[in-house]
């Protein structure tokens, strides 16, 4: 099986349904292909963050999620909840302790992305203390769908909540899945760091 996506992604999908529709979790694993279906415990494999799977597996899980919820935007909601509820595991802790704020995090966005998947190159066009423009250059040889765009938008929107800030405001100005050469996002977030919070960050190891 090709390995395009960390199971951090599939774990986020499963955990969303475990919390919102636990009786439907088993339906997420329908039609994931012979390599997954042959496993003794597909759910356990897909929740182990050190495992990687192909785009076909993640794409089918998104399709199953949409069929279960009848919601075409469910990929966005899953990703946003994953970030907002701090369900990103060790990656979330790296962001929180090493980068300290949204702007510094975005300057490391490619390295962070590579912990989740290997299907795109990210271009940071510009960044300020409370805004940024980024472009996602998707690799055409790796299958992707609009759900991947929605999932990334959910993650980026939720990033500021890691520091207890409101979600980012995100505007998509170009979309690869609608005929553009790449996806382009313009987003802003609040700067609302108190003196106390600033001092606490200085003391973070």
Biotite code that builds the C-alpha atoms (Angstrom):
import biotite.structure as struc

atoms = struc.array([
    struc.Atom([0.000, 0.000, 0.000], chain_id="A", res_id=1, res_name="UNK", atom_name="CA", element="C"),
    struc.Atom([1.276, 3.462, -0.894], chain_id="A", res_id=2, res_name="UNK", atom_name="CA", element="C"),
    struc.Atom([1.843, 5.725, 2.092], chain_id="A", res_id=3, res_name="UNK", atom_name="CA", element="C"),
    struc.Atom([0.618, 9.259, 1.496], chain_id="A", res_id=4, res_name="UNK", atom_name="CA", element="C"),
    struc.Atom([-1.164, 10.052, 4.762], chain_id="A", res_id=5, res_name="UNK", atom_name="CA", element="C"),
    struc.Atom([-0.348, 9.590, 8.413], chain_id="A", res_id=6, res_name="UNK", atom_name="CA", element="C"),
    struc.Atom([-3.037, 7.893, 10.459], chain_id="A", res_id=7, res_name="UNK", atom_name="CA", element="C"),
    struc.Atom([-3.202, 11.141, 12.436], chain_id="A", res_id=8, res_name="UNK", atom_name="CA", element="C"),
    struc.Atom([-5.779, 11.964, 9.752], chain_id="A", res_id=9, res_name="UNK", atom_name="CA", element="C"),
    struc.Atom([-7.774, 8.749, 9.948], chain_id="A", res_id=10, res_name="UNK", atom_name="CA", element="C"),
    struc.Atom([-7.649, 8.907, 13.744], chain_id="A", res_id=11, res_name="UNK", atom_name="CA", element="C"),
    struc.Atom([-9.211, 12.392, 13.601], chain_id="A", res_id=12, res_name="UNK", atom_name="CA", element="C"),
    struc.Atom([-12.077, 11.032, 11.480], chain_id="A", res_id=13, res_name="UNK", atom_name="CA", element="C"),
    struc.Atom([-12.685, 8.087, 13.799], chain_id="A", res_id=14, res_name="UNK", atom_name="CA", element="C"),
    struc.Atom([-12.520, 10.179, 16.995], chain_id="A", res_id=15, res_name="UNK", atom_name="CA", element="C"),
    struc.Atom([-15.022, 12.668, 15.570], chain_id="A", res_id=16, res_name="UNK", atom_name="CA", element="C"),
    struc.Atom([-17.544, 9.871, 15.072], chain_id="A", res_id=17, res_name="UNK", atom_name="CA", element="C"),
    struc.Atom([-16.729, 8.250, 18.392], chain_id="A", res_id=18, res_name="UNK", atom_name="CA", element="C"),
    struc.Atom([-17.804, 11.493, 20.057], chain_id="A", res_id=19, res_name="UNK", atom_name="CA", element="C"),
    struc.Atom([-20.735, 12.446, 17.847], chain_id="A", res_id=20, res_name="UNK", atom_name="CA", element="C"),
    struc.Atom([-22.145, 9.217, 16.344], chain_id="A", res_id=21, res_name="UNK", atom_name="CA", element="C"),
    struc.Atom([-20.496, 6.228, 18.054], chain_id="A", res_id=22, res_name="UNK", atom_name="CA", element="C"),
    struc.Atom([-23.055, 3.801, 16.659], chain_id="A", res_id=23, res_name="UNK", atom_name="CA", element="C"),
    struc.Atom([-21.900, 4.660, 13.104], chain_id="A", res_id=24, res_name="UNK", atom_name="CA", element="C"),
    struc.Atom([-18.134, 4.254, 13.561], chain_id="A", res_id=25, res_name="UNK", atom_name="CA", element="C"),
    struc.Atom([-18.100, 0.801, 11.943], chain_id="A", res_id=26, res_name="UNK", atom_name="CA", element="C"),
    struc.Atom([-19.436, 2.289, 8.688], chain_id="A", res_id=27, res_name="UNK", atom_name="CA", element="C"),
    struc.Atom([-16.268, 4.354, 8.268], chain_id="A", res_id=28, res_name="UNK", atom_name="CA", element="C"),
    struc.Atom([-14.364, 1.152, 7.422], chain_id="A", res_id=29, res_name="UNK", atom_name="CA", element="C"),
    struc.Atom([-16.569, 0.020, 4.530], chain_id="A", res_id=30, res_name="UNK", atom_name="CA", element="C"),
    struc.Atom([-14.774, -0.398, 1.200], chain_id="A", res_id=31, res_name="UNK", atom_name="CA", element="C"),
    struc.Atom([-11.291, 0.670, 2.321], chain_id="A", res_id=32, res_name="UNK", atom_name="CA", element="C"),
    struc.Atom([-9.590, -1.914, 0.124], chain_id="A", res_id=33, res_name="UNK", atom_name="CA", element="C"),
    struc.Atom([-8.224, -5.430, 0.646], chain_id="A", res_id=34, res_name="UNK", atom_name="CA", element="C"),
    struc.Atom([-5.126, -4.418, 2.624], chain_id="A", res_id=35, res_name="UNK", atom_name="CA", element="C"),
    struc.Atom([-7.177, -2.674, 5.305], chain_id="A", res_id=36, res_name="UNK", atom_name="CA", element="C"),
    struc.Atom([-10.069, -5.121, 5.244], chain_id="A", res_id=37, res_name="UNK", atom_name="CA", element="C"),
    struc.Atom([-7.646, -8.040, 5.721], chain_id="A", res_id=38, res_name="UNK", atom_name="CA", element="C"),
    struc.Atom([-6.455, -6.613, 9.054], chain_id="A", res_id=39, res_name="UNK", atom_name="CA", element="C"),
    struc.Atom([-7.694, -8.251, 12.232], chain_id="A", res_id=40, res_name="UNK", atom_name="CA", element="C"),
    struc.Atom([-8.582, -4.822, 13.645], chain_id="A", res_id=41, res_name="UNK", atom_name="CA", element="C"),
    struc.Atom([-8.788, -2.065, 10.997], chain_id="A", res_id=42, res_name="UNK", atom_name="CA", element="C"),
    struc.Atom([-9.888, 0.533, 13.562], chain_id="A", res_id=43, res_name="UNK", atom_name="CA", element="C"),
    struc.Atom([-6.862, -0.094, 15.748], chain_id="A", res_id=44, res_name="UNK", atom_name="CA", element="C"),
    struc.Atom([-4.528, 0.222, 12.740], chain_id="A", res_id=45, res_name="UNK", atom_name="CA", element="C"),
    struc.Atom([-6.170, 3.439, 11.535], chain_id="A", res_id=46, res_name="UNK", atom_name="CA", element="C"),
    struc.Atom([-5.915, 5.028, 14.989], chain_id="A", res_id=47, res_name="UNK", atom_name="CA", element="C"),
    struc.Atom([-2.207, 4.283, 15.413], chain_id="A", res_id=48, res_name="UNK", atom_name="CA", element="C"),
    struc.Atom([-0.532, 7.600, 14.564], chain_id="A", res_id=49, res_name="UNK", atom_name="CA", element="C"),
    struc.Atom([2.743, 5.975, 13.476], chain_id="A", res_id=50, res_name="UNK", atom_name="CA", element="C"),
    struc.Atom([0.979, 4.133, 10.624], chain_id="A", res_id=51, res_name="UNK", atom_name="CA", element="C"),
    struc.Atom([0.568, 5.561, 7.131], chain_id="A", res_id=52, res_name="UNK", atom_name="CA", element="C"),
    struc.Atom([-2.012, 4.794, 4.437], chain_id="A", res_id=53, res_name="UNK", atom_name="CA", element="C"),
    struc.Atom([-2.720, 5.654, 0.812], chain_id="A", res_id=54, res_name="UNK", atom_name="CA", element="C"),
    struc.Atom([-4.886, 8.500, -0.453], chain_id="A", res_id=55, res_name="UNK", atom_name="CA", element="C"),
    struc.Atom([-7.444, 5.919, -1.578], chain_id="A", res_id=56, res_name="UNK", atom_name="CA", element="C"),
    struc.Atom([-8.058, 4.910, 2.048], chain_id="A", res_id=57, res_name="UNK", atom_name="CA", element="C"),
    struc.Atom([-8.491, 8.478, 3.305], chain_id="A", res_id=58, res_name="UNK", atom_name="CA", element="C"),
    struc.Atom([-10.635, 9.452, 0.317], chain_id="A", res_id=59, res_name="UNK", atom_name="CA", element="C"),
    struc.Atom([-12.978, 6.516, 0.963], chain_id="A", res_id=60, res_name="UNK", atom_name="CA", element="C"),
    struc.Atom([-13.214, 7.375, 4.665], chain_id="A", res_id=61, res_name="UNK", atom_name="CA", element="C"),
    struc.Atom([-14.244, 10.919, 3.746], chain_id="A", res_id=62, res_name="UNK", atom_name="CA", element="C"),
    struc.Atom([-16.846, 9.495, 1.349], chain_id="A", res_id=63, res_name="UNK", atom_name="CA", element="C"),
    struc.Atom([-18.168, 7.214, 4.085], chain_id="A", res_id=64, res_name="UNK", atom_name="CA", element="C"),
    struc.Atom([-18.283, 10.156, 6.515], chain_id="A", res_id=65, res_name="UNK", atom_name="CA", element="C"),
    struc.Atom([-20.354, 12.181, 4.027], chain_id="A", res_id=66, res_name="UNK", atom_name="CA", element="C"),
    struc.Atom([-22.713, 9.276, 3.426], chain_id="A", res_id=67, res_name="UNK", atom_name="CA", element="C"),
    struc.Atom([-23.246, 8.786, 7.154], chain_id="A", res_id=68, res_name="UNK", atom_name="CA", element="C"),
    struc.Atom([-23.838, 12.459, 7.959], chain_id="A", res_id=69, res_name="UNK", atom_name="CA", element="C"),
    struc.Atom([-25.336, 13.639, 4.647], chain_id="A", res_id=70, res_name="UNK", atom_name="CA", element="C"),
    struc.Atom([-22.998, 16.633, 5.067], chain_id="A", res_id=71, res_name="UNK", atom_name="CA", element="C"),
    struc.Atom([-20.718, 17.608, 2.165], chain_id="A", res_id=72, res_name="UNK", atom_name="CA", element="C"),
    struc.Atom([-18.610, 19.795, 4.505], chain_id="A", res_id=73, res_name="UNK", atom_name="CA", element="C"),
    struc.Atom([-17.963, 17.133, 7.123], chain_id="A", res_id=74, res_name="UNK", atom_name="CA", element="C"),
    struc.Atom([-14.204, 17.019, 6.352], chain_id="A", res_id=75, res_name="UNK", atom_name="CA", element="C"),
    struc.Atom([-13.913, 20.673, 7.447], chain_id="A", res_id=76, res_name="UNK", atom_name="CA", element="C"),
    struc.Atom([-15.812, 20.019, 10.660], chain_id="A", res_id=77, res_name="UNK", atom_name="CA", element="C"),
    struc.Atom([-13.734, 16.953, 11.520], chain_id="A", res_id=78, res_name="UNK", atom_name="CA", element="C"),
    struc.Atom([-10.466, 18.851, 11.048], chain_id="A", res_id=79, res_name="UNK", atom_name="CA", element="C"),
    struc.Atom([-11.620, 21.927, 12.938], chain_id="A", res_id=80, res_name="UNK", atom_name="CA", element="C"),
    struc.Atom([-12.759, 19.855, 15.898], chain_id="A", res_id=81, res_name="UNK", atom_name="CA", element="C"),
    struc.Atom([-9.465, 17.980, 15.852], chain_id="A", res_id=82, res_name="UNK", atom_name="CA", element="C"),
    struc.Atom([-7.535, 21.248, 16.215], chain_id="A", res_id=83, res_name="UNK", atom_name="CA", element="C"),
    struc.Atom([-9.993, 23.049, 18.498], chain_id="A", res_id=84, res_name="UNK", atom_name="CA", element="C"),
    struc.Atom([-10.177, 20.141, 20.937], chain_id="A", res_id=85, res_name="UNK", atom_name="CA", element="C"),
    struc.Atom([-6.417, 19.674, 20.868], chain_id="A", res_id=86, res_name="UNK", atom_name="CA", element="C"),
    struc.Atom([-6.653, 16.166, 19.465], chain_id="A", res_id=87, res_name="UNK", atom_name="CA", element="C"),
    struc.Atom([-3.497, 16.402, 17.354], chain_id="A", res_id=88, res_name="UNK", atom_name="CA", element="C"),
    struc.Atom([-1.416, 14.392, 19.827], chain_id="A", res_id=89, res_name="UNK", atom_name="CA", element="C"),
    struc.Atom([2.317, 14.928, 19.862], chain_id="A", res_id=90, res_name="UNK", atom_name="CA", element="C"),
    struc.Atom([2.127, 17.209, 16.809], chain_id="A", res_id=91, res_name="UNK", atom_name="CA", element="C"),
    struc.Atom([-0.158, 19.597, 18.713], chain_id="A", res_id=92, res_name="UNK", atom_name="CA", element="C"),
    struc.Atom([2.325, 19.687, 21.578], chain_id="A", res_id=93, res_name="UNK", atom_name="CA", element="C"),
    struc.Atom([5.165, 20.526, 19.175], chain_id="A", res_id=94, res_name="UNK", atom_name="CA", element="C"),
    struc.Atom([3.122, 23.444, 17.850], chain_id="A", res_id=95, res_name="UNK", atom_name="CA", element="C"),
    struc.Atom([2.127, 24.663, 21.300], chain_id="A", res_id=96, res_name="UNK", atom_name="CA", element="C"),
    struc.Atom([5.543, 24.556, 22.942], chain_id="A", res_id=97, res_name="UNK", atom_name="CA", element="C"),
    struc.Atom([7.939, 25.172, 20.073], chain_id="A", res_id=98, res_name="UNK", atom_name="CA", element="C"),
    struc.Atom([6.210, 27.807, 17.968], chain_id="A", res_id=99, res_name="UNK", atom_name="CA", element="C"),
    struc.Atom([4.247, 29.784, 20.589], chain_id="A", res_id=100, res_name="UNK", atom_name="CA", element="C"),
    struc.Atom([1.830, 31.639, 18.267], chain_id="A", res_id=101, res_name="UNK", atom_name="CA", element="C"),
    struc.Atom([0.034, 31.292, 14.893], chain_id="A", res_id=102, res_name="UNK", atom_name="CA", element="C"),
    struc.Atom([2.559, 33.372, 12.926], chain_id="A", res_id=103, res_name="UNK", atom_name="CA", element="C"),
    struc.Atom([5.585, 31.369, 14.039], chain_id="A", res_id=104, res_name="UNK", atom_name="CA", element="C"),
    struc.Atom([3.651, 28.158, 13.466], chain_id="A", res_id=105, res_name="UNK", atom_name="CA", element="C"),
    struc.Atom([2.865, 29.101, 9.867], chain_id="A", res_id=106, res_name="UNK", atom_name="CA", element="C"),
    struc.Atom([6.543, 29.711, 9.149], chain_id="A", res_id=107, res_name="UNK", atom_name="CA", element="C"),
    struc.Atom([7.012, 25.993, 9.857], chain_id="A", res_id=108, res_name="UNK", atom_name="CA", element="C"),
    struc.Atom([3.875, 24.946, 8.005], chain_id="A", res_id=109, res_name="UNK", atom_name="CA", element="C"),
    struc.Atom([5.624, 22.629, 5.509], chain_id="A", res_id=110, res_name="UNK", atom_name="CA", element="C"),
    struc.Atom([7.441, 20.719, 8.244], chain_id="A", res_id=111, res_name="UNK", atom_name="CA", element="C"),
    struc.Atom([4.222, 20.398, 10.222], chain_id="A", res_id=112, res_name="UNK", atom_name="CA", element="C"),
    struc.Atom([2.286, 19.320, 7.130], chain_id="A", res_id=113, res_name="UNK", atom_name="CA", element="C"),
    struc.Atom([4.823, 16.582, 6.394], chain_id="A", res_id=114, res_name="UNK", atom_name="CA", element="C"),
    struc.Atom([3.936, 14.933, 9.709], chain_id="A", res_id=115, res_name="UNK", atom_name="CA", element="C"),
    struc.Atom([0.381, 14.532, 8.362], chain_id="A", res_id=116, res_name="UNK", atom_name="CA", element="C"),
    struc.Atom([0.768, 13.841, 4.640], chain_id="A", res_id=117, res_name="UNK", atom_name="CA", element="C"),
    struc.Atom([3.056, 13.933, 1.610], chain_id="A", res_id=118, res_name="UNK", atom_name="CA", element="C"),
    struc.Atom([0.623, 15.083, -1.072], chain_id="A", res_id=119, res_name="UNK", atom_name="CA", element="C"),
    struc.Atom([1.397, 18.787, -1.467], chain_id="A", res_id=120, res_name="UNK", atom_name="CA", element="C"),
    struc.Atom([3.912, 21.611, -1.252], chain_id="A", res_id=121, res_name="UNK", atom_name="CA", element="C"),
    struc.Atom([2.892, 24.597, 0.857], chain_id="A", res_id=122, res_name="UNK", atom_name="CA", element="C"),
    struc.Atom([3.940, 28.117, -0.095], chain_id="A", res_id=123, res_name="UNK", atom_name="CA", element="C"),
    struc.Atom([3.767, 30.801, 2.582], chain_id="A", res_id=124, res_name="UNK", atom_name="CA", element="C"),
    struc.Atom([3.159, 33.886, 0.429], chain_id="A", res_id=125, res_name="UNK", atom_name="CA", element="C"),
    struc.Atom([3.128, 36.432, 3.243], chain_id="A", res_id=126, res_name="UNK", atom_name="CA", element="C"),
    struc.Atom([2.526, 36.655, 6.952], chain_id="A", res_id=127, res_name="UNK", atom_name="CA", element="C"),
    struc.Atom([2.016, 39.365, 9.553], chain_id="A", res_id=128, res_name="UNK", atom_name="CA", element="C"),
    struc.Atom([1.394, 39.219, 13.282], chain_id="A", res_id=129, res_name="UNK", atom_name="CA", element="C"),
    struc.Atom([-2.320, 38.551, 12.678], chain_id="A", res_id=130, res_name="UNK", atom_name="CA", element="C"),
    struc.Atom([-2.733, 37.405, 9.063], chain_id="A", res_id=131, res_name="UNK", atom_name="CA", element="C"),
    struc.Atom([-1.264, 35.184, 6.380], chain_id="A", res_id=132, res_name="UNK", atom_name="CA", element="C"),
    struc.Atom([-1.643, 34.052, 2.775], chain_id="A", res_id=133, res_name="UNK", atom_name="CA", element="C"),
    struc.Atom([-0.709, 30.487, 1.894], chain_id="A", res_id=134, res_name="UNK", atom_name="CA", element="C"),
    struc.Atom([-0.928, 28.364, -1.236], chain_id="A", res_id=135, res_name="UNK", atom_name="CA", element="C"),
    struc.Atom([-1.299, 24.602, -1.411], chain_id="A", res_id=136, res_name="UNK", atom_name="CA", element="C"),
    struc.Atom([0.360, 23.107, -4.486], chain_id="A", res_id=137, res_name="UNK", atom_name="CA", element="C"),
    struc.Atom([-1.134, 19.616, -4.737], chain_id="A", res_id=138, res_name="UNK", atom_name="CA", element="C"),
    struc.Atom([0.949, 16.840, -6.330], chain_id="A", res_id=139, res_name="UNK", atom_name="CA", element="C"),
    struc.Atom([-1.057, 15.759, -9.349], chain_id="A", res_id=140, res_name="UNK", atom_name="CA", element="C"),
    struc.Atom([0.277, 12.198, -9.279], chain_id="A", res_id=141, res_name="UNK", atom_name="CA", element="C"),
    struc.Atom([-1.306, 11.589, -5.851], chain_id="A", res_id=142, res_name="UNK", atom_name="CA", element="C"),
    struc.Atom([-5.117, 11.312, -5.951], chain_id="A", res_id=143, res_name="UNK", atom_name="CA", element="C"),
    struc.Atom([-6.937, 14.010, -3.979], chain_id="A", res_id=144, res_name="UNK", atom_name="CA", element="C"),
    struc.Atom([-10.456, 15.399, -3.788], chain_id="A", res_id=145, res_name="UNK", atom_name="CA", element="C"),
    struc.Atom([-12.161, 18.560, -2.563], chain_id="A", res_id=146, res_name="UNK", atom_name="CA", element="C"),
    struc.Atom([-12.421, 16.927, 0.863], chain_id="A", res_id=147, res_name="UNK", atom_name="CA", element="C"),
    struc.Atom([-8.665, 17.370, 1.312], chain_id="A", res_id=148, res_name="UNK", atom_name="CA", element="C"),
    struc.Atom([-9.036, 21.099, 0.739], chain_id="A", res_id=149, res_name="UNK", atom_name="CA", element="C"),
    struc.Atom([-11.862, 21.257, 3.277], chain_id="A", res_id=150, res_name="UNK", atom_name="CA", element="C"),
    struc.Atom([-9.835, 19.261, 5.803], chain_id="A", res_id=151, res_name="UNK", atom_name="CA", element="C"),
    struc.Atom([-6.881, 21.657, 5.520], chain_id="A", res_id=152, res_name="UNK", atom_name="CA", element="C"),
    struc.Atom([-9.169, 24.672, 5.867], chain_id="A", res_id=153, res_name="UNK", atom_name="CA", element="C"),
    struc.Atom([-10.550, 23.172, 9.056], chain_id="A", res_id=154, res_name="UNK", atom_name="CA", element="C"),
    struc.Atom([-7.087, 22.645, 10.518], chain_id="A", res_id=155, res_name="UNK", atom_name="CA", element="C"),
    struc.Atom([-5.916, 26.163, 9.625], chain_id="A", res_id=156, res_name="UNK", atom_name="CA", element="C"),
    struc.Atom([-9.093, 27.736, 10.982], chain_id="A", res_id=157, res_name="UNK", atom_name="CA", element="C"),
    struc.Atom([-8.648, 25.876, 14.254], chain_id="A", res_id=158, res_name="UNK", atom_name="CA", element="C"),
    struc.Atom([-4.941, 26.556, 14.812], chain_id="A", res_id=159, res_name="UNK", atom_name="CA", element="C"),
    struc.Atom([-5.392, 29.782, 16.871], chain_id="A", res_id=160, res_name="UNK", atom_name="CA", element="C"),
    struc.Atom([-7.623, 27.933, 19.341], chain_id="A", res_id=161, res_name="UNK", atom_name="CA", element="C"),
    struc.Atom([-4.542, 25.985, 20.458], chain_id="A", res_id=162, res_name="UNK", atom_name="CA", element="C"),
    struc.Atom([-3.527, 29.201, 22.273], chain_id="A", res_id=163, res_name="UNK", atom_name="CA", element="C"),
    struc.Atom([-7.110, 29.849, 23.451], chain_id="A", res_id=164, res_name="UNK", atom_name="CA", element="C"),
    struc.Atom([-7.701, 32.449, 20.742], chain_id="A", res_id=165, res_name="UNK", atom_name="CA", element="C"),
    struc.Atom([-10.865, 32.576, 18.586], chain_id="A", res_id=166, res_name="UNK", atom_name="CA", element="C"),
    struc.Atom([-10.772, 30.584, 15.332], chain_id="A", res_id=167, res_name="UNK", atom_name="CA", element="C"),
    struc.Atom([-9.115, 32.181, 12.335], chain_id="A", res_id=168, res_name="UNK", atom_name="CA", element="C"),
    struc.Atom([-11.215, 33.852, 9.648], chain_id="A", res_id=169, res_name="UNK", atom_name="CA", element="C"),
    struc.Atom([-10.374, 32.139, 6.358], chain_id="A", res_id=170, res_name="UNK", atom_name="CA", element="C"),
    struc.Atom([-11.141, 33.179, 2.779], chain_id="A", res_id=171, res_name="UNK", atom_name="CA", element="C"),
    struc.Atom([-10.385, 30.852, -0.122], chain_id="A", res_id=172, res_name="UNK", atom_name="CA", element="C"),
    struc.Atom([-9.490, 32.888, -3.225], chain_id="A", res_id=173, res_name="UNK", atom_name="CA", element="C"),
    struc.Atom([-8.361, 30.011, -5.470], chain_id="A", res_id=174, res_name="UNK", atom_name="CA", element="C"),
    struc.Atom([-9.150, 26.303, -5.450], chain_id="A", res_id=175, res_name="UNK", atom_name="CA", element="C"),
    struc.Atom([-7.217, 23.573, -7.231], chain_id="A", res_id=176, res_name="UNK", atom_name="CA", element="C"),
    struc.Atom([-10.310, 21.377, -7.203], chain_id="A", res_id=177, res_name="UNK", atom_name="CA", element="C"),
    struc.Atom([-12.277, 24.011, -9.115], chain_id="A", res_id=178, res_name="UNK", atom_name="CA", element="C"),
    struc.Atom([-9.722, 24.446, -11.902], chain_id="A", res_id=179, res_name="UNK", atom_name="CA", element="C"),
    struc.Atom([-7.075, 26.742, -10.409], chain_id="A", res_id=180, res_name="UNK", atom_name="CA", element="C"),
    struc.Atom([-3.383, 25.810, -10.241], chain_id="A", res_id=181, res_name="UNK", atom_name="CA", element="C"),
    struc.Atom([-3.435, 25.695, -6.441], chain_id="A", res_id=182, res_name="UNK", atom_name="CA", element="C"),
    struc.Atom([-5.553, 26.452, -3.393], chain_id="A", res_id=183, res_name="UNK", atom_name="CA", element="C"),
    struc.Atom([-4.969, 29.897, -1.897], chain_id="A", res_id=184, res_name="UNK", atom_name="CA", element="C"),
    struc.Atom([-6.149, 30.892, 1.581], chain_id="A", res_id=185, res_name="UNK", atom_name="CA", element="C"),
    struc.Atom([-6.177, 34.363, 3.137], chain_id="A", res_id=186, res_name="UNK", atom_name="CA", element="C"),
    struc.Atom([-6.755, 34.225, 6.849], chain_id="A", res_id=187, res_name="UNK", atom_name="CA", element="C"),
    struc.Atom([-6.597, 36.427, 9.902], chain_id="A", res_id=188, res_name="UNK", atom_name="CA", element="C"),
    struc.Atom([-6.649, 35.783, 13.634], chain_id="A", res_id=189, res_name="UNK", atom_name="CA", element="C"),
    struc.Atom([-6.899, 37.856, 16.781], chain_id="A", res_id=190, res_name="UNK", atom_name="CA", element="C"),
    struc.Atom([-3.874, 39.088, 18.643], chain_id="A", res_id=191, res_name="UNK", atom_name="CA", element="C"),
    struc.Atom([-4.979, 38.929, 22.239], chain_id="A", res_id=192, res_name="UNK", atom_name="CA", element="C"),
    struc.Atom([-1.987, 37.914, 24.323], chain_id="A", res_id=193, res_name="UNK", atom_name="CA", element="C"),
    struc.Atom([-2.114, 39.161, 27.908], chain_id="A", res_id=194, res_name="UNK", atom_name="CA", element="C"),
    struc.Atom([1.002, 40.078, 29.891], chain_id="A", res_id=195, res_name="UNK", atom_name="CA", element="C"),
    struc.Atom([0.425, 37.003, 32.045], chain_id="A", res_id=196, res_name="UNK", atom_name="CA", element="C"),
    struc.Atom([0.253, 34.744, 28.981], chain_id="A", res_id=197, res_name="UNK", atom_name="CA", element="C"),
    struc.Atom([3.407, 36.320, 27.604], chain_id="A", res_id=198, res_name="UNK", atom_name="CA", element="C"),
    struc.Atom([5.306, 35.665, 30.800], chain_id="A", res_id=199, res_name="UNK", atom_name="CA", element="C"),
    struc.Atom([4.087, 32.073, 30.884], chain_id="A", res_id=200, res_name="UNK", atom_name="CA", element="C"),
    struc.Atom([5.366, 31.530, 27.340], chain_id="A", res_id=201, res_name="UNK", atom_name="CA", element="C"),
    struc.Atom([8.786, 32.807, 28.329], chain_id="A", res_id=202, res_name="UNK", atom_name="CA", element="C"),
    struc.Atom([8.886, 30.122, 30.996], chain_id="A", res_id=203, res_name="UNK", atom_name="CA", element="C"),
    struc.Atom([7.971, 27.260, 28.666], chain_id="A", res_id=204, res_name="UNK", atom_name="CA", element="C"),
    struc.Atom([10.972, 24.886, 28.407], chain_id="A", res_id=205, res_name="UNK", atom_name="CA", element="C"),
])
